[in-house]
């Protein structure tokens, strides 16, 4: 059984991020966590789910199930002794698919032509990379390139079937025979590689490099459970989620993403342990607005009336507004933001009861033309990890 990730979306809003555990598959975890609320939801799996998961989520009335077209949850790359069961499960999945109202499909579209280059340029310029290059004068782009190559290798092992003939056999077994002939097969492989490259590039913008990470620089009592830092690997992973969200921005100049997680009192059946997803957002204009409804100009425009800053809803504000869980005062809640929270957002974060902020600190203490970052450094009662 391969480890599987799952995103649950309702009315275009993410309401759950789950990962399979030792006890339960990702689809079963979604049933435990959401129950009948899964009705009309869209589910996005990192692998094609097994029949045991599919029958339950179809029964819950989900709208659509999308999956990554590689080795399924019940692996077809396993030992010969278990391959027969895996093939039988794949047949059962196809039967469930053909007789259910839910749309089960591969949602894999080619990236727009400039996307990879844009992500490459903006990832290298992001706060976390800039902090390293500023504090290490000898550091050049090599450390970033090396990190990216490591991530590419890691993700290709996770998400690609290296042998093309084996990949074709898997596609035929899981009901995707129409993708096994060229040019469809070569296009599929290329689209998968492009997405892996994009993910590796974004992940490299929050690098695991020497002593750099998210540390509490204040005088908070680190013994307090609410002030204890997450393991660096988990903090980086959550920040990468926020970095990915930043590319959904409607701001032409600066994309910002924010993700809120909380830690319950005990571990649950989810592969995320005691941590659970609360909400996420990115900077955008108010919901329902059209492109020309509001100004898009930044502080280079002399006329302050036609600048965008009064109209953009910040990533932190959207994450708080569209959260799918309440923030509980007795639990450790944390927000991950790709840039330092501004003076408009800091009081909102504190007022919501969030205990920890993980963010870049490049702009801390700065006052720009339309936006100020003075309050973050002075904030008390909330632990800051930068």
C-alpha contacts under 8 A as a table, 3 or more apart, distances in Angstrom:
res1	aa1	res2	aa2	distance
1	X	73	X	5.60
1	X	74	X	4.75
1	X	75	X	5.82
2	X	72	X	7.35
2	X	73	X	4.95
2	X	74	X	6.37
2	X	75	X	6.23
3	X	19	X	7.38
3	X	20	X	5.73
3	X	21	X	7.55
3	X	25	X	7.86
3	X	73	X	7.02
4	X	19	X	5.81
4	X	20	X	5.44
4	X	25	X	7.32
4	X	26	X	6.09
4	X	45	X	6.93
4	X	46	X	5.64
4	X	47	X	6.06
4	X	73	X	6.70
5	X	17	X	7.65
5	X	18	X	5.85
5	X	19	X	4.42
5	X	20	X	6.48
5	X	26	X	6.34
5	X	45	X	5.83
5	X	46	X	5.23
5	X	47	X	7.64
6	X	16	X	7.93
6	X	17	X	5.91
6	X	18	X	5.10
6	X	19	X	6.13
6	X	26	X	6.19
6	X	27	X	7.44
6	X	43	X	6.87
6	X	44	X	5.56
6	X	45	X	4.65
6	X	46	X	6.44
7	X	14	X	7.04
7	X	15	X	7.86
7	X	16	X	5.78
7	X	17	X	4.81
7	X	18	X	6.48
7	X	43	X	5.85
7	X	44	X	5.10
7	X	45	X	6.72
8	X	14	X	5.87
8	X	15	X	5.64
8	X	16	X	4.82
8	X	17	X	6.45
8	X	30	X	7.89
8	X	41	X	6.74
8	X	42	X	6.09
8	X	43	X	4.87
8	X	44	X	6.62
9	X	12	X	5.87
9	X	13	X	5.34
9	X	14	X	4.39
9	X	15	X	5.62
9	X	16	X	7.08
9	X	41	X	5.60
9	X	42	X	5.10
9	X	43	X	6.28
10	X	13	X	5.30
10	X	14	X	6.41
10	X	15	X	6.55
10	X	40	X	7.12
10	X	41	X	4.73
10	X	42	X	6.38
11	X	41	X	7.39
13	X	322	X	7.60
14	X	17	X	7.76
14	X	279	X	7.36
14	X	280	X	7.50
15	X	277	X	7.72
15	X	278	X	7.73
15	X	279	X	7.15
15	X	323	X	7.73
15	X	324	X	5.51
16	X	30	X	7.90
16	X	277	X	6.10
16	X	278	X	7.96
17	X	276	X	7.72
17	X	277	X	6.09
18	X	26	X	6.25
18	X	29	X	7.21
18	X	30	X	7.12
18	X	270	X	6.47
18	X	271	X	6.83
18	X	272	X	6.79
19	X	25	X	7.67
19	X	26	X	5.33
19	X	29	X	7.96
19	X	270	X	6.15
19	X	271	X	4.65
19	X	272	X	6.20
20	X	23	X	7.96
20	X	24	X	5.92
20	X	25	X	4.52
20	X	26	X	4.22
20	X	27	X	7.94
20	X	29	X	7.23
20	X	270	X	6.34
20	X	271	X	5.00
21	X	24	X	5.33
21	X	25	X	6.33
21	X	26	X	7.48
21	X	269	X	6.69
21	X	270	X	5.79
21	X	271	X	4.19
21	X	272	X	7.97
22	X	25	X	7.97
22	X	271	X	7.61
23	X	269	X	6.79
24	X	28	X	6.10
24	X	29	X	6.26
24	X	269	X	6.74
24	X	270	X	7.52
25	X	28	X	5.38
25	X	29	X	6.32
25	X	53	X	7.25
26	X	29	X	5.07
26	X	30	X	6.35
26	X	53	X	7.88
26	X	270	X	7.77
27	X	30	X	5.14
27	X	31	X	6.51
27	X	49	X	7.16
27	X	53	X	5.01
27	X	54	X	7.24
27	X	57	X	6.89
28	X	31	X	5.02
28	X	32	X	6.30
28	X	53	X	5.69
28	X	56	X	7.58
28	X	57	X	7.97
29	X	32	X	5.03
29	X	33	X	6.07
29	X	269	X	6.86
29	X	270	X	6.14
30	X	33	X	5.12
30	X	34	X	5.73
30	X	35	X	7.34
31	X	34	X	5.42
31	X	35	X	4.77
31	X	36	X	7.78
31	X	38	X	7.52
31	X	56	X	7.49
31	X	57	X	6.93
32	X	35	X	5.82
34	X	37	X	5.35
34	X	38	X	5.96
35	X	38	X	6.12
35	X	60	X	7.41
36	X	39	X	5.89
36	X	60	X	5.82
36	X	61	X	7.99
37	X	41	X	7.96
38	X	41	X	5.27
38	X	57	X	7.61
38	X	60	X	6.10
38	X	61	X	6.81
38	X	62	X	5.78
39	X	60	X	5.66
39	X	61	X	4.48
39	X	62	X	4.72
39	X	63	X	7.05
40	X	61	X	6.07
40	X	62	X	4.59
40	X	63	X	4.49
40	X	64	X	7.84
41	X	62	X	4.99
41	X	63	X	5.38
41	X	64	X	6.97
42	X	62	X	6.35
42	X	63	X	5.52
42	X	64	X	4.74
42	X	65	X	6.00
42	X	66	X	7.80
43	X	62	X	7.64
43	X	64	X	6.20
43	X	65	X	4.83
43	X	66	X	6.20
44	X	65	X	6.03
44	X	66	X	4.83
44	X	67	X	5.78
45	X	48	X	6.49
45	X	49	X	7.14
45	X	65	X	7.48
45	X	66	X	6.12
45	X	67	X	4.62
45	X	68	X	6.62
46	X	67	X	5.72
46	X	68	X	5.17
47	X	67	X	5.43
47	X	68	X	5.13
47	X	69	X	6.86
47	X	70	X	6.69
47	X	71	X	6.72
47	X	72	X	4.95
47	X	73	X	5.59
48	X	66	X	7.98
48	X	67	X	5.23
48	X	68	X	6.60
48	X	69	X	7.11
48	X	70	X	7.91
48	X	71	X	7.68
48	X	72	X	4.66
48	X	73	X	5.82
49	X	53	X	6.20
49	X	54	X	6.19
49	X	67	X	7.87
49	X	72	X	6.57
49	X	73	X	5.39
49	X	74	X	7.72
49	X	93	X	7.99
50	X	53	X	5.50
50	X	54	X	6.11
50	X	72	X	7.54
50	X	73	X	5.85
50	X	74	X	6.10
50	X	89	X	6.66
50	X	90	X	7.30
50	X	93	X	6.51
51	X	54	X	4.93
51	X	55	X	5.96
51	X	89	X	6.04
51	X	90	X	7.41
51	X	92	X	6.00
51	X	93	X	4.86
51	X	96	X	7.52
52	X	55	X	5.72
52	X	56	X	6.83
53	X	56	X	5.49
53	X	57	X	6.32
54	X	57	X	5.30
54	X	58	X	5.87
54	X	93	X	7.01
54	X	96	X	7.38
55	X	58	X	5.30
55	X	59	X	6.03
55	X	96	X	6.74
56	X	59	X	4.96
56	X	60	X	6.28
57	X	60	X	4.96
57	X	61	X	6.80
57	X	62	X	6.35
58	X	61	X	5.39
58	X	62	X	5.84
58	X	100	X	6.78
58	X	101	X	7.73
58	X	102	X	6.31
59	X	62	X	7.73
61	X	102	X	7.16
62	X	65	X	7.56
62	X	102	X	6.08
63	X	101	X	7.86
63	X	102	X	5.11
63	X	103	X	6.51
64	X	102	X	5.30
64	X	103	X	4.62
64	X	104	X	5.90
64	X	105	X	7.78
65	X	102	X	7.05
65	X	103	X	6.10
65	X	104	X	4.66
65	X	105	X	6.33
66	X	104	X	5.89
66	X	105	X	4.99
66	X	106	X	5.37
66	X	107	X	5.77
67	X	105	X	6.62
67	X	106	X	5.37
67	X	107	X	6.80
68	X	106	X	6.37
68	X	107	X	7.54
68	X	108	X	7.71
69	X	72	X	7.69
69	X	106	X	6.50
69	X	171	X	7.32
70	X	159	X	6.66
70	X	160	X	6.20
70	X	161	X	6.34
70	X	167	X	7.02
70	X	170	X	7.44
70	X	171	X	7.53
71	X	74	X	7.98
71	X	75	X	5.83
71	X	76	X	6.34
71	X	77	X	7.13
71	X	160	X	7.95
71	X	161	X	6.95
71	X	167	X	7.78
71	X	170	X	6.71
72	X	75	X	5.37
72	X	76	X	6.96
74	X	86	X	5.73
74	X	89	X	7.52
75	X	78	X	5.70
75	X	83	X	7.92
75	X	86	X	6.50
76	X	83	X	6.03
76	X	86	X	5.96
76	X	87	X	7.19
76	X	170	X	6.66
77	X	83	X	7.61
78	X	82	X	6.62
78	X	83	X	6.20
79	X	82	X	5.72
79	X	83	X	6.25
80	X	83	X	4.94
80	X	84	X	7.38
81	X	84	X	7.03
82	X	85	X	5.52
82	X	86	X	6.44
83	X	86	X	4.93
83	X	87	X	6.17
84	X	87	X	5.13
84	X	88	X	6.24
85	X	88	X	5.05
85	X	89	X	6.11
86	X	89	X	5.06
86	X	90	X	6.19
87	X	90	X	4.98
87	X	91	X	6.31
87	X	173	X	6.92
88	X	91	X	5.12
88	X	92	X	6.28
89	X	92	X	4.99
89	X	93	X	6.17
90	X	93	X	5.04
90	X	94	X	6.36
90	X	173	X	6.69
90	X	174	X	5.60
91	X	94	X	5.11
91	X	95	X	6.30
91	X	173	X	7.68
91	X	174	X	7.27
92	X	95	X	5.06
92	X	96	X	6.19
93	X	96	X	5.12
93	X	97	X	6.06
93	X	174	X	8.00
94	X	97	X	4.92
94	X	98	X	6.13
94	X	174	X	7.07
94	X	175	X	6.66
95	X	98	X	5.24
95	X	99	X	6.24
96	X	99	X	5.32
96	X	100	X	5.99
97	X	100	X	5.48
97	X	102	X	7.57
97	X	103	X	7.65
97	X	104	X	6.27
100	X	103	X	7.76
108	X	188	X	7.95
108	X	191	X	7.28
108	X	192	X	7.77
109	X	191	X	7.07
110	X	191	X	5.45
111	X	115	X	6.42
111	X	116	X	7.84
111	X	191	X	7.42
111	X	194	X	7.44
111	X	195	X	7.66
112	X	115	X	5.52
113	X	116	X	7.47
114	X	117	X	5.53
114	X	118	X	6.10
115	X	118	X	5.08
115	X	119	X	6.11
116	X	119	X	5.19
116	X	120	X	6.10
116	X	194	X	7.69
116	X	197	X	7.78
116	X	198	X	5.97
117	X	120	X	5.02
117	X	121	X	6.24
118	X	121	X	5.28
118	X	122	X	6.16
119	X	122	X	5.25
119	X	123	X	5.76
119	X	198	X	6.99
119	X	201	X	7.07
119	X	202	X	7.00
120	X	123	X	5.31
120	X	124	X	6.36
120	X	198	X	7.97
120	X	201	X	6.22
120	X	202	X	7.72
121	X	124	X	5.48
121	X	125	X	6.48
122	X	125	X	5.03
122	X	126	X	6.09
123	X	126	X	5.23
123	X	129	X	7.85
123	X	201	X	6.89
123	X	202	X	5.99
123	X	204	X	7.62
123	X	205	X	5.10
124	X	129	X	6.15
124	X	130	X	7.66
124	X	144	X	7.63
124	X	205	X	6.31
125	X	129	X	6.58
125	X	130	X	6.26
126	X	129	X	5.74
126	X	130	X	6.23
126	X	205	X	6.72
127	X	130	X	5.08
127	X	131	X	6.06
127	X	338	X	7.58
127	X	339	X	6.93
127	X	360	X	5.75
127	X	361	X	7.48
127	X	362	X	6.09
128	X	131	X	5.25
128	X	132	X	6.69
128	X	205	X	6.63
128	X	206	X	5.96
128	X	207	X	7.84
128	X	360	X	6.23
129	X	132	X	5.30
129	X	133	X	6.38
129	X	144	X	7.85
129	X	205	X	6.11
129	X	206	X	7.07
129	X	207	X	7.65
130	X	133	X	5.10
130	X	134	X	6.02
130	X	362	X	7.99
131	X	134	X	5.26
131	X	135	X	6.24
131	X	362	X	6.79
132	X	135	X	5.38
132	X	136	X	5.87
132	X	139	X	7.53
132	X	212	X	7.64
133	X	136	X	5.20
133	X	137	X	6.14
133	X	138	X	7.85
133	X	139	X	5.65
133	X	140	X	6.89
134	X	137	X	6.12
136	X	139	X	5.32
137	X	140	X	7.91
139	X	142	X	7.55
139	X	143	X	7.19
140	X	143	X	6.74
141	X	144	X	5.33
141	X	145	X	6.26
142	X	145	X	5.06
142	X	146	X	6.02
143	X	146	X	5.16
143	X	147	X	6.11
143	X	209	X	7.89
144	X	147	X	5.09
144	X	148	X	6.17
144	X	204	X	6.64
144	X	205	X	7.63
144	X	207	X	7.50
145	X	148	X	5.06
145	X	149	X	6.23
146	X	149	X	5.18
146	X	150	X	6.31
147	X	150	X	5.18
147	X	151	X	6.30
147	X	204	X	5.80
147	X	207	X	6.70
147	X	208	X	7.81
148	X	151	X	5.07
148	X	152	X	6.14
148	X	200	X	5.94
148	X	201	X	5.85
148	X	203	X	7.71
148	X	204	X	5.20
149	X	152	X	5.05
149	X	153	X	6.33
149	X	200	X	7.96
150	X	153	X	5.29
150	X	154	X	6.20
151	X	154	X	4.97
151	X	155	X	6.01
151	X	200	X	5.14
151	X	201	X	7.88
151	X	203	X	7.35
151	X	204	X	7.07
152	X	155	X	5.27
152	X	156	X	5.98
152	X	196	X	6.84
152	X	197	X	6.22
152	X	200	X	5.37
153	X	156	X	5.23
153	X	157	X	6.30
154	X	157	X	5.39
154	X	158	X	6.45
155	X	158	X	4.88
155	X	159	X	5.82
155	X	160	X	7.75
155	X	196	X	6.44
155	X	200	X	7.16
156	X	159	X	5.26
156	X	160	X	5.05
156	X	161	X	7.96
156	X	162	X	7.87
156	X	193	X	7.78
156	X	196	X	6.89
157	X	160	X	5.93
157	X	161	X	7.49
157	X	162	X	7.58
159	X	196	X	7.78
160	X	192	X	7.69
160	X	193	X	7.99
161	X	164	X	6.90
161	X	166	X	7.19
161	X	167	X	5.59
162	X	167	X	7.61
163	X	166	X	5.33
163	X	167	X	6.23
164	X	167	X	4.93
164	X	168	X	6.28
165	X	168	X	5.06
165	X	169	X	6.34
166	X	169	X	5.05
166	X	170	X	6.28
167	X	170	X	5.12
167	X	171	X	6.21
168	X	171	X	5.06
168	X	172	X	6.20
168	X	180	X	5.56
169	X	172	X	5.17
169	X	173	X	6.23
170	X	173	X	5.06
170	X	174	X	6.22
171	X	174	X	5.28
171	X	175	X	6.32
171	X	176	X	4.88
171	X	177	X	6.11
171	X	179	X	7.31
171	X	180	X	6.92
172	X	175	X	5.37
172	X	176	X	5.29
172	X	177	X	4.54
172	X	180	X	7.20
173	X	176	X	7.39
173	X	177	X	7.90
176	X	179	X	5.67
176	X	180	X	7.25
177	X	180	X	5.36
177	X	181	X	7.92
178	X	181	X	6.73
178	X	184	X	7.79
179	X	182	X	7.74
179	X	184	X	5.26
179	X	185	X	5.18
179	X	188	X	7.49
180	X	184	X	6.76
180	X	185	X	5.09
181	X	184	X	5.77
181	X	185	X	5.51
182	X	185	X	5.04
182	X	186	X	5.91
182	X	187	X	7.78
183	X	186	X	5.42
183	X	187	X	5.99
184	X	187	X	5.12
184	X	188	X	6.03
185	X	188	X	5.04
185	X	189	X	6.25
186	X	189	X	5.15
186	X	190	X	6.14
187	X	190	X	5.09
187	X	191	X	6.08
188	X	191	X	5.17
188	X	192	X	6.19
189	X	192	X	5.13
189	X	193	X	6.18
190	X	193	X	5.05
190	X	194	X	6.09
191	X	194	X	5.08
191	X	195	X	6.32
192	X	195	X	5.27
192	X	196	X	6.23
193	X	196	X	5.01
193	X	197	X	6.10
194	X	197	X	5.08
194	X	198	X	6.21
195	X	198	X	4.97
195	X	199	X	6.15
196	X	199	X	5.11
196	X	200	X	6.05
197	X	200	X	5.08
197	X	201	X	6.05
198	X	201	X	5.13
198	X	202	X	6.33
199	X	202	X	5.26
199	X	203	X	6.07
200	X	203	X	5.02
200	X	204	X	6.06
201	X	204	X	5.15
201	X	205	X	6.70
202	X	205	X	5.33
202	X	206	X	7.57
202	X	240	X	6.76
202	X	243	X	6.77
202	X	244	X	6.80
203	X	206	X	5.80
203	X	207	X	7.08
203	X	240	X	5.57
204	X	207	X	5.02
205	X	240	X	7.94
206	X	236	X	6.32
206	X	239	X	7.27
206	X	240	X	6.67
207	X	236	X	7.82
208	X	212	X	7.06
208	X	213	X	7.31
209	X	212	X	5.74
209	X	213	X	7.92
213	X	232	X	6.40
213	X	236	X	7.80
213	X	386	X	7.30
214	X	229	X	7.96
214	X	232	X	6.78
214	X	235	X	7.27
214	X	358	X	6.86
214	X	359	X	7.97
214	X	385	X	4.95
214	X	386	X	4.70
215	X	229	X	7.20
215	X	384	X	7.76
215	X	385	X	4.65
215	X	386	X	5.58
216	X	220	X	7.95
216	X	229	X	7.51
216	X	383	X	6.86
216	X	384	X	5.61
216	X	385	X	4.50
216	X	386	X	6.74
217	X	384	X	7.25
217	X	385	X	7.01
217	X	386	X	7.67
218	X	383	X	7.72
218	X	384	X	7.46
220	X	227	X	6.94
220	X	383	X	6.92
221	X	224	X	5.72
221	X	227	X	6.69
222	X	225	X	7.42
222	X	227	X	5.25
222	X	228	X	5.40
223	X	227	X	7.06
223	X	228	X	6.70
224	X	227	X	5.33
224	X	228	X	6.51
225	X	228	X	5.33
225	X	332	X	7.54
226	X	331	X	7.70
226	X	332	X	5.26
226	X	355	X	6.17
226	X	356	X	7.42
226	X	383	X	7.89
227	X	355	X	7.44
227	X	356	X	7.07
227	X	383	X	5.71
229	X	385	X	7.61
230	X	234	X	6.51
230	X	235	X	5.99
231	X	234	X	5.51
231	X	235	X	6.33
232	X	235	X	5.03
232	X	236	X	6.03
233	X	236	X	5.25
233	X	237	X	6.19
234	X	237	X	4.99
234	X	238	X	6.26
235	X	238	X	5.29
235	X	239	X	6.22
235	X	358	X	7.79
236	X	239	X	5.01
236	X	240	X	6.17
237	X	240	X	5.16
237	X	241	X	6.55
238	X	241	X	5.06
238	X	242	X	6.55
238	X	259	X	7.21
238	X	336	X	6.71
239	X	242	X	4.96
239	X	243	X	6.18
239	X	259	X	7.75
239	X	336	X	5.70
239	X	337	X	6.98
239	X	338	X	6.89
239	X	358	X	7.91
240	X	243	X	4.84
240	X	244	X	6.19
241	X	244	X	5.23
241	X	245	X	6.40
241	X	259	X	7.11
242	X	245	X	5.06
242	X	246	X	6.32
242	X	256	X	7.73
242	X	257	X	4.52
242	X	258	X	4.93
242	X	259	X	5.59
242	X	280	X	7.85
242	X	336	X	6.58
242	X	337	X	6.32
242	X	338	X	6.26
243	X	246	X	5.11
243	X	247	X	7.21
243	X	256	X	7.31
243	X	257	X	5.74
243	X	258	X	7.96
243	X	338	X	6.10
244	X	247	X	5.75
244	X	248	X	7.76
244	X	257	X	7.27
245	X	248	X	5.56
245	X	249	X	7.59
245	X	256	X	7.44
245	X	257	X	4.93
245	X	258	X	7.28
245	X	281	X	6.98
245	X	282	X	6.03
246	X	249	X	5.59
246	X	255	X	4.67
246	X	256	X	4.45
246	X	257	X	4.12
246	X	258	X	7.81
246	X	282	X	5.65
246	X	283	X	7.48
246	X	338	X	7.74
247	X	255	X	6.04
247	X	256	X	7.75
247	X	257	X	7.87
248	X	255	X	7.49
248	X	282	X	6.69
249	X	252	X	7.74
249	X	254	X	7.85
249	X	255	X	5.12
249	X	256	X	6.89
249	X	282	X	5.83
249	X	283	X	5.42
249	X	284	X	5.66
250	X	255	X	7.60
250	X	283	X	6.71
250	X	284	X	4.84
250	X	285	X	6.75
251	X	254	X	5.85
251	X	255	X	6.16
251	X	283	X	6.92
251	X	284	X	6.41
251	X	296	X	7.31
251	X	312	X	7.82
252	X	255	X	7.63
252	X	296	X	7.48
255	X	282	X	7.34
255	X	283	X	6.60
256	X	282	X	5.56
256	X	283	X	5.71
256	X	314	X	7.67
256	X	315	X	5.92
256	X	337	X	7.24
256	X	338	X	5.78
256	X	339	X	6.61
257	X	280	X	7.66
257	X	281	X	5.95
257	X	282	X	4.40
257	X	283	X	6.87
257	X	315	X	5.39
257	X	316	X	7.64
257	X	337	X	5.86
257	X	338	X	5.73
258	X	280	X	5.52
258	X	281	X	5.37
258	X	282	X	6.17
258	X	315	X	5.45
258	X	316	X	5.61
258	X	319	X	6.37
258	X	335	X	6.74
258	X	336	X	5.42
258	X	337	X	4.45
258	X	338	X	6.69
259	X	278	X	7.82
259	X	279	X	5.97
259	X	280	X	4.26
259	X	281	X	6.63
259	X	316	X	7.97
259	X	319	X	6.61
259	X	335	X	5.64
259	X	336	X	5.21
259	X	337	X	6.79
260	X	277	X	6.53
260	X	278	X	5.27
260	X	279	X	5.12
260	X	280	X	5.97
260	X	319	X	7.01
260	X	333	X	7.26
260	X	334	X	5.69
260	X	335	X	4.36
260	X	336	X	6.37
261	X	275	X	6.61
261	X	276	X	5.72
261	X	277	X	4.72
261	X	278	X	5.15
261	X	279	X	7.14
261	X	333	X	5.87
261	X	334	X	5.44
261	X	335	X	6.45
262	X	275	X	5.49
262	X	276	X	5.51
262	X	277	X	6.59
262	X	278	X	6.63
262	X	327	X	7.70
262	X	331	X	6.81
262	X	332	X	5.64
262	X	333	X	4.01
262	X	334	X	5.99
263	X	274	X	5.30
263	X	275	X	4.20
263	X	276	X	6.27
263	X	331	X	6.08
263	X	332	X	5.31
263	X	333	X	6.26
264	X	267	X	7.23
264	X	274	X	5.19
264	X	275	X	6.18
264	X	276	X	7.45
264	X	331	X	5.97
264	X	332	X	7.35
265	X	274	X	6.93
265	X	331	X	7.06
266	X	274	X	5.51
267	X	270	X	7.92
267	X	273	X	4.90
267	X	274	X	4.02
267	X	275	X	7.75
268	X	273	X	5.74
268	X	274	X	5.74
269	X	273	X	7.18
270	X	273	X	5.68
270	X	274	X	7.86
272	X	275	X	5.66
272	X	276	X	6.88
273	X	276	X	7.87
277	X	325	X	7.80
278	X	323	X	5.57
278	X	324	X	5.66
278	X	325	X	5.02
278	X	326	X	7.31
278	X	327	X	7.61
279	X	319	X	5.24
279	X	320	X	6.77
279	X	322	X	6.47
279	X	323	X	3.99
279	X	324	X	5.81
279	X	325	X	7.20
280	X	315	X	7.81
280	X	316	X	7.85
280	X	318	X	7.06
280	X	319	X	4.16
280	X	320	X	7.51
280	X	322	X	7.33
280	X	323	X	6.71
281	X	315	X	4.92
281	X	316	X	6.53
281	X	317	X	7.57
281	X	318	X	4.83
281	X	319	X	4.22
281	X	320	X	7.95
281	X	322	X	7.65
282	X	314	X	6.62
282	X	315	X	3.86
282	X	316	X	7.30
282	X	318	X	6.52
282	X	319	X	7.38
283	X	312	X	6.56
283	X	313	X	5.54
283	X	314	X	4.38
283	X	315	X	4.27
283	X	316	X	7.94
283	X	318	X	7.31
284	X	312	X	5.52
284	X	313	X	5.39
284	X	314	X	6.74
284	X	315	X	7.51
285	X	289	X	6.76
285	X	294	X	7.84
285	X	311	X	6.28
285	X	312	X	4.79
285	X	313	X	5.67
286	X	289	X	5.88
286	X	311	X	7.51
286	X	312	X	7.16
286	X	313	X	6.43
289	X	293	X	6.26
290	X	293	X	5.39
291	X	294	X	7.23
292	X	295	X	7.23
294	X	308	X	7.06
294	X	311	X	6.86
295	X	306	X	5.38
295	X	307	X	5.63
295	X	308	X	4.99
295	X	311	X	7.80
296	X	306	X	7.74
296	X	307	X	6.31
296	X	308	X	4.91
297	X	300	X	7.44
297	X	301	X	6.20
297	X	306	X	6.64
297	X	307	X	4.69
297	X	308	X	5.49
298	X	301	X	6.04
298	X	307	X	5.45
298	X	308	X	6.12
298	X	309	X	7.38
299	X	302	X	7.00
299	X	304	X	7.63
299	X	307	X	6.73
299	X	369	X	6.15
299	X	370	X	6.59
301	X	304	X	6.94
301	X	306	X	7.66
301	X	307	X	6.76
303	X	306	X	6.04
303	X	307	X	7.23
304	X	307	X	5.39
307	X	310	X	7.31
308	X	311	X	5.56
308	X	312	X	6.23
309	X	312	X	5.67
309	X	370	X	6.67
309	X	371	X	7.76
313	X	317	X	6.40
313	X	318	X	6.72
314	X	317	X	5.19
314	X	318	X	6.36
314	X	345	X	7.74
315	X	318	X	5.20
315	X	319	X	6.15
315	X	337	X	7.86
316	X	319	X	5.08
316	X	320	X	6.24
316	X	337	X	7.33
316	X	341	X	7.78
316	X	345	X	6.65
316	X	349	X	7.67
317	X	320	X	5.25
317	X	321	X	6.04
317	X	345	X	6.90
317	X	348	X	7.68
318	X	321	X	4.95
318	X	322	X	5.94
319	X	322	X	5.55
319	X	323	X	5.79
320	X	323	X	5.40
320	X	352	X	7.91
323	X	326	X	7.37
327	X	331	X	7.94
327	X	333	X	6.97
327	X	352	X	7.11
327	X	353	X	6.72
327	X	354	X	7.20
328	X	331	X	5.58
328	X	333	X	7.73
328	X	353	X	7.55
329	X	332	X	7.74
329	X	353	X	6.14
329	X	354	X	7.98
332	X	354	X	7.54
332	X	355	X	5.94
332	X	356	X	7.62
333	X	353	X	7.81
333	X	354	X	5.13
333	X	355	X	5.32
333	X	356	X	6.41
334	X	354	X	5.77
334	X	355	X	5.86
334	X	356	X	4.52
334	X	357	X	5.74
334	X	358	X	7.38
335	X	354	X	7.16
335	X	356	X	6.41
335	X	357	X	5.09
335	X	358	X	6.17
336	X	357	X	6.15
336	X	358	X	4.74
336	X	359	X	5.96
337	X	340	X	6.93
337	X	341	X	7.25
337	X	357	X	7.62
337	X	358	X	6.29
337	X	359	X	4.97
337	X	360	X	7.47
338	X	359	X	5.75
338	X	360	X	6.17
339	X	359	X	5.74
339	X	360	X	5.06
339	X	361	X	7.22
339	X	362	X	7.89
339	X	363	X	7.80
340	X	359	X	5.50
340	X	360	X	5.30
340	X	361	X	5.57
340	X	362	X	7.24
340	X	363	X	6.18
340	X	364	X	6.45
340	X	373	X	7.22
340	X	376	X	7.51
341	X	344	X	7.88
341	X	345	X	5.84
341	X	346	X	5.95
341	X	359	X	7.62
341	X	373	X	6.89
341	X	376	X	6.72
342	X	345	X	5.43
342	X	346	X	6.21
342	X	371	X	6.90
342	X	372	X	5.82
342	X	373	X	4.65
342	X	374	X	7.55
342	X	375	X	7.35
342	X	376	X	7.12
343	X	346	X	5.46
343	X	347	X	7.29
343	X	371	X	7.59
343	X	372	X	5.73
343	X	373	X	5.43
343	X	374	X	6.43
343	X	375	X	5.39
343	X	376	X	7.05
344	X	347	X	6.79
344	X	348	X	7.46
345	X	348	X	5.16
345	X	349	X	6.25
346	X	349	X	5.25
346	X	350	X	6.36
346	X	375	X	6.76
346	X	376	X	6.35
346	X	379	X	7.72
347	X	350	X	5.16
347	X	351	X	5.84
348	X	351	X	4.97
348	X	352	X	6.02
349	X	352	X	5.28
349	X	353	X	6.79
349	X	354	X	5.92
350	X	353	X	5.38
350	X	354	X	5.85
350	X	355	X	7.61
350	X	381	X	7.77
350	X	382	X	6.77
351	X	354	X	7.64
354	X	357	X	7.71
354	X	382	X	7.21
355	X	381	X	7.63
355	X	382	X	5.09
355	X	383	X	6.27
356	X	382	X	5.54
356	X	383	X	4.68
356	X	384	X	5.88
356	X	385	X	7.43
357	X	382	X	7.19
357	X	383	X	6.26
357	X	384	X	4.90
357	X	385	X	6.07
358	X	384	X	6.13
358	X	385	X	4.77
358	X	386	X	5.88
359	X	384	X	7.76
359	X	385	X	6.57
359	X	386	X	5.30
360	X	363	X	7.81
360	X	386	X	5.46
361	X	364	X	5.23
361	X	386	X	5.84
363	X	366	X	5.51
363	X	373	X	6.48
364	X	373	X	5.49
364	X	374	X	6.53
364	X	376	X	6.63
364	X	377	X	6.38
365	X	372	X	7.82
365	X	373	X	5.31
365	X	374	X	4.45
365	X	375	X	7.55
365	X	376	X	7.49
365	X	377	X	6.50
366	X	372	X	6.17
366	X	373	X	5.30
366	X	374	X	6.17
367	X	371	X	6.43
367	X	372	X	4.29
367	X	373	X	5.98
367	X	374	X	6.83
368	X	371	X	5.27
368	X	372	X	5.67
369	X	372	X	7.92
373	X	376	X	6.20
374	X	377	X	6.30
374	X	378	X	7.17
375	X	378	X	5.13
375	X	379	X	5.92
376	X	379	X	5.20
379	X	382	X	6.82
380	X	383	X	7.68
